[in-house]
Structures are given as C-alpha cells and as structure tokens.
Amino acid sequence: MLKLQYFSSRLFSIALVFNLSFAAIFAQEEKQNIITQPFDPHPVFEMLRWQISYGQKTVESIFSLTNSGWQEETLNNAWQGEQTVKWFRRQVEVPRHFAGKDVILIMRTDGAGTVFMDGKKLFNAGRLHGRHVLLAPAKGGEKFTLALRMGKRGYDSRFFQAELHAMPAGYGDFITTAAKIRNLQPGAGIEIKKFRYKMAAPDSAAQKDYPDSHWPETMTGKSWPGEFQHAWYRTQFTLPDKIGAFSVAGKRIRLFTSINDKGELWIDGEKMGAVEDDASFLLPKYSAANPTIQLAVKVVNVHGTGDLRYVRLLTEEEFSLRHKYKELAGEIDRIDRYFLRHPQPEPQWLQMATNGLNAIFAADSELDGKLFRSSSSSIH
C-alpha cells in the first residue's frame, strides 16, 4: 500500500490542478457573450414506451423477445400491488443525427434497478444515479435491446427516466475517468452502535462511574415517542489501533454525532458540548494505547420522536482527506455541469479535463482506489 501521507498529498494535488486550470477556463467563459441556454442543450431521445412483465425471470428469458405475458406501459407509472419485481424492456435504434456524438444512457428509478443491454448487465440504477457511456462515438442507426429489472421499494415505486443524450465527442471519456474518483472516496470511520439507555434518567448519568448495568440495551437509530422528554445513552468503547487505514496512537480523534432533536455529549465525565441535530468534537489526546472511553449522550426530543441517530469516530487525517475529496468531487461536478448545460462547449476544455485526470491516475501504477477505501465498521 502506498504511504497514506502520499495519497493525501496526491489527492490534494488533483484538487489543486483542477482549481488552477479551470479557474482560468471559466474566467475565459465569463468573457464570452451571454448565451441563452435552450431547454435541451444537447440532443435527447426520450424512451417513453416500454413492455412490462412482473415476477422473477431469468435474463435469458427477458431477451428471448417472446411477447407472451408482456404489456405496454409508459414511463412514470406508479407501481402498486403485491408484486415485488417488475421488468421493463424495449428495442432501441440510435437516431441518425446522433452520429459523431458520445451517446450517454440515463435510466433512473424510484426503486432498486438493474439495467441490461442485449443480455449483459450495464449498471445499477436508482433515484440519484443511473448513467452509462453507451457509444463513444456513435455512428447513428445502431440497434439493441434494453431491459430493466426493478425491485419494489415502498408503496409507490416507479421507473421515471429513460433517455439517450448525444454529447460532444470525448464526453464519454471524461465521465468514465471522473467516475474513478468514487473509488478514491475515503471511509466514513467506525460507528459506535450499541448503548444502554433510560428515559428520564437524572443528569448525574453523565458521570463516568454512574451505574447503568440495569438499563436496557438499544441501538443507534431507534426512536422513541414523547415530546419534551429526554433519555440518557451510555456506553464504553476501546479505541482500536487503527480506524480504517489510519493509526490512532498519539493522534487526535474526531467524534461525529447526530441527535433528534438536541442534547449534549460527555466523555469520561467531562462535558464536550451541546448538540443541535449534528455536531463534531475533538477527543482528548490519549497517551496510553487502546484506551477505554466512557461516552454519555443526553437526547432531548422537542417534537415527533427522539433518537440518537449515530455516533462515528474518524481520525483527523481521514477527516482532512474526506474534505479534500469533497472539494475535488465538487470541481469535477462543476465541469460536468458546464458540458451538460452549455449548447456549444469548448471541446479542448473537455480534453484538458480528461487528460488532467488520466495523467494523475497514470502517474503511479499503485494508485488503486481499493487501497484507500477505509470500509466503515462498528466497534460493537
């Protein structure tokens, strides 16, 4: 594994490259004449009509193209009833005027979706994600069959977006390269999930040695009723040698918590501060290895239900890395929005963005996102 300090500086360098390069690019853009953005800046082919069928089926049977048991339906129909799996399929021909463009398939669902083309899985789809480079570039007139397997979620699930977008040549390479950033996303630390709790416990429950062995056990995220009521949550945990990929010894640890609605947090009998919904606190430095820490949280419910949503520990190194990752991802999203919304984007800027990312990833053969994803885990 690469040194973590190297990865941190590498990630910061990526963000710096984008900040410097594209600050100049967008400064140039602002000097151009104002362009009225059309409703669809790039050609779009909307796939409204689909064949549907319910129930568990094999992928092979879906692409056999037999019509028995299939009906026709348009997009965005509410799916209600007892069936838990719904299939959609249709044949597609890429419009001739898409020739020379990168064709991007967008399919989004309110429910767990899996997209297939000609019998092969392409990607998973959901409400906020579902994009794939289909052709880069297209010749126009290509034919294929698409299918979507959707699992029901809640009372009102639906398949609400299915489109082909004709984007400038090179856009497919850009979003494919940019997607690698998701593999670099740092972990979310470790969660403390198990607590003992008691409704209306006295405030002396904040003290380190307060007896709580007779209190019932609970987990974070479990709510309770009672407006203007409070509960105390208590637990002990031992700091591990590492949180994710980062050593803990001699380091500052940051604790994140979320409370519904408000409260306060205590460590070893010392008040760290008040909490309104979300808060973070720096824990004291511990000289001993693997110290055992007493945590007490007061949760006050103002309206509706109350609960301790989560408690999470993160090293300062990983916290800093997450912040840098967020900045980098934001820069990439900004560039992406420019090419999506601009009817005549500058092609050299697209190439610059792609080349910049590719150069950084290619600079070290060991730069593999799997090495830096610190999987979330739980102390308890």
Backbone hydrogen bonds, N-H to C=O, Kabsch-Sander energy under -0.5 kcal/mol:
donor,donor_aa,acceptor,acceptor_aa,energy
7,F,3,K,-1.8
8,S,4,L,-2.4
9,S,5,Q,-2.3
10,R,6,Y,-2.5
11,L,7,F,-2.9
12,F,8,S,-2.2
13,S,9,S,-2.3
14,I,10,R,-2.1
15,A,11,L,-1.9
16,L,12,F,-2.4
17,V,13,S,-2.7
18,F,14,I,-2.1
19,N,15,A,-2.6
20,L,16,L,-2.6
21,S,17,V,-2.6
22,F,18,F,-2.2
23,A,19,N,-1.0
24,A,20,L,-1.2
25,I,21,S,-1.5
26,F,22,F,-2.4
27,A,23,A,-1.4
28,Q,24,A,-1.9
29,E,25,I,-1.8
30,E,26,F,-1.9
31,K,27,A,-0.8
31,K,28,Q,-0.8
32,Q,28,Q,-0.6
32,Q,29,E,-1.1
37,Q,35,I,-0.6
45,F,164,L,-2.8
46,E,44,V,-0.6
47,M,162,A,-2.8
48,L,46,E,-1.0
50,W,73,E,-3.0
51,Q,89,R,-2.9
52,I,71,Q,-3.0
53,S,87,W,-1.8
55,G,85,V,-2.5
62,I,58,T,-1.5
63,F,59,V,-1.7
64,S,61,S,-0.9
65,L,62,I,-0.8
70,W,67,N,-1.9
71,Q,52,I,-2.2
73,E,50,W,-2.6
75,L,48,L,-1.3
76,N,159,F,-3.3
79,W,157,S,-2.4
80,Q,78,A,-0.7
86,K,150,M,-2.4
87,W,53,S,-3.5
88,F,148,L,-2.3
89,R,51,Q,-1.9
90,R,146,L,-2.1
92,V,144,F,-3.2
94,V,142,E,-2.8
98,F,95,P,-1.8
99,A,96,R,-1.7
100,G,138,A,-3.2
101,K,98,F,-2.2
102,D,167,M,-2.6
103,V,101,K,-0.6
103,V,135,L,-2.5
104,I,102,D,-0.6
104,I,165,H,-2.6
105,L,103,V,-0.5
105,L,132,H,-3.0
106,I,104,I,-0.5
106,I,163,E,-2.8
107,M,130,G,-2.2
108,R,161,Q,-2.0
109,T,126,G,-1.1
110,D,158,R,-3.5
111,G,109,T,-1.0
112,A,151,G,-1.0
113,G,111,G,-0.7
113,G,125,A,-2.3
114,T,149,R,-2.1
115,V,123,F,-3.0
116,F,147,A,-3.0
117,M,120,K,-2.9
118,D,145,T,-2.6
120,K,117,M,-2.0
122,L,115,V,-3.4
123,F,115,V,-1.0
125,A,113,G,-2.6
126,G,129,H,-3.0
132,H,105,L,-2.1
134,L,103,V,-2.5
134,L,132,H,-0.8
135,L,103,V,-1.5
136,A,137,P,-0.6
138,A,101,K,-3.0
141,G,94,V,-2.2
144,F,92,V,-2.0
146,L,90,R,-2.7
147,A,116,F,-2.4
148,L,88,F,-2.8
149,R,114,T,-2.6
150,M,86,K,-2.8
150,M,148,L,-0.6
151,G,112,A,-2.9
152,K,84,T,-2.6
157,S,79,W,-1.2
158,R,110,D,-0.9
160,F,108,R,-1.3
160,F,158,R,-0.7
161,Q,108,R,-1.5
163,E,106,I,-2.5
164,L,45,F,-2.3
165,H,104,I,-2.6
166,A,43,P,-2.7
167,M,102,D,-3.1
167,M,165,H,-0.8
171,Y,168,P,-2.3
174,F,170,G,-1.8
175,I,171,Y,-2.4
176,T,172,G,-1.9
177,T,173,D,-2.3
178,A,174,F,-2.9
179,A,175,I,-1.5
180,K,176,T,-0.5
180,K,177,T,-1.3
181,I,178,A,-1.6
182,R,179,A,-1.3
183,N,180,K,-1.1
184,L,181,I,-1.6
185,Q,182,R,-1.0
190,I,313,L,-1.9
191,E,377,S,-3.2
192,I,311,V,-2.6
193,K,191,E,-0.6
195,F,218,T,-2.3
196,R,234,R,-2.7
197,Y,216,P,-2.2
198,K,232,W,-1.8
200,A,230,H,-3.1
201,A,198,K,-1.1
205,A,202,P,-2.0
206,A,203,D,-1.7
207,Q,204,S,-1.8
210,Y,207,Q,-1.4
215,W,212,D,-2.0
218,T,195,F,-2.8
220,T,193,K,-1.6
221,G,308,L,-2.7
222,K,219,M,-1.4
223,S,221,G,-0.6
224,W,306,G,-2.2
226,G,304,G,-0.7
228,F,301,N,-1.8
229,Q,226,G,-1.2
229,Q,301,N,-0.6
231,A,299,V,-2.3
232,W,198,K,-2.1
233,Y,297,V,-2.8
234,R,196,R,-3.0
235,T,295,L,-2.1
237,F,293,I,-2.1
239,L,291,P,-2.3
243,I,246,F,-2.5
244,G,242,K,-0.5
246,F,243,I,-1.7
248,V,241,D,-2.6
249,A,241,D,-0.5
250,G,286,Y,-0.7
251,K,248,V,-2.4
254,R,314,L,-3.4
255,L,281,F,-3.4
256,F,254,R,-0.5
256,F,312,R,-3.3
257,T,279,A,-2.6
258,S,310,Y,-1.7
259,I,277,D,-3.6
260,N,307,D,-2.8
261,D,259,I,-0.6
262,K,300,V,-1.9
263,G,275,V,-2.2
264,E,298,K,-1.4
265,L,273,G,-2.3
266,W,296,A,-3.1
267,I,270,E,-2.8
268,D,294,Q,-2.9
270,E,267,I,-2.2
272,M,265,L,-2.9
273,G,265,L,-1.2
275,V,263,G,-2.8
277,D,261,D,-1.6
277,D,275,V,-0.5
278,D,276,E,-1.7
279,A,257,T,-2.2
281,F,255,L,-2.5
283,L,253,I,-3.3
283,L,281,F,-0.6
287,S,285,K,-0.5
293,I,237,F,-3.3
295,L,235,T,-3.0
295,L,293,I,-0.6
296,A,266,W,-2.3
297,V,233,Y,-2.8
298,K,264,E,-2.6
299,V,231,A,-3.1
299,V,297,V,-0.5
300,V,262,K,-3.8
300,V,298,K,-0.5
301,N,229,Q,-2.9
301,N,299,V,-0.5
302,V,300,V,-0.5
306,G,224,W,-2.7
307,D,260,N,-1.7
309,R,258,S,-1.7
309,R,307,D,-0.8
310,Y,258,S,-1.1
312,R,256,F,-3.0
313,L,190,I,-2.9
314,L,254,R,-2.4
316,E,252,R,-1.6
319,F,315,T,-2.4
320,S,316,E,-2.5
321,L,317,E,-2.2
322,R,318,E,-2.6
323,H,319,F,-1.8
324,K,320,S,-2.2
325,Y,321,L,-2.6
326,K,322,R,-2.3
327,E,323,H,-1.9
328,L,324,K,-2.4
329,A,325,Y,-3.0
330,G,326,K,-2.0
331,E,327,E,-1.9
332,I,328,L,-2.2
333,D,329,A,-2.4
334,R,330,G,-2.0
335,I,331,E,-2.1
336,D,332,I,-2.6
337,R,333,D,-2.6
338,Y,334,R,-1.8
339,F,335,I,-1.9
340,L,336,D,-2.1
341,R,337,R,-2.3
342,H,338,Y,-2.1
349,W,346,E,-0.8
350,L,346,E,-1.2
351,Q,347,P,-1.9
352,M,348,Q,-2.2
353,A,349,W,-2.4
354,T,350,L,-2.1
355,N,351,Q,-2.9
356,G,352,M,-2.4
357,L,353,A,-1.9
358,N,354,T,-2.7
359,A,355,N,-2.5
360,I,356,G,-1.5
361,F,357,L,-2.3
362,A,358,N,-2.3
363,A,359,A,-0.7
363,A,360,I,-0.6
364,D,361,F,-0.7
367,L,364,D,-1.9
368,D,366,E,-2.2
371,L,368,D,-2.1
372,F,369,G,-1.4
373,R,369,G,-0.9
374,S,372,F,-1.0
375,S,373,R,-1.0
377,S,189,G,-1.0
379,I,191,E,-2.4
380,H,191,E,-0.5
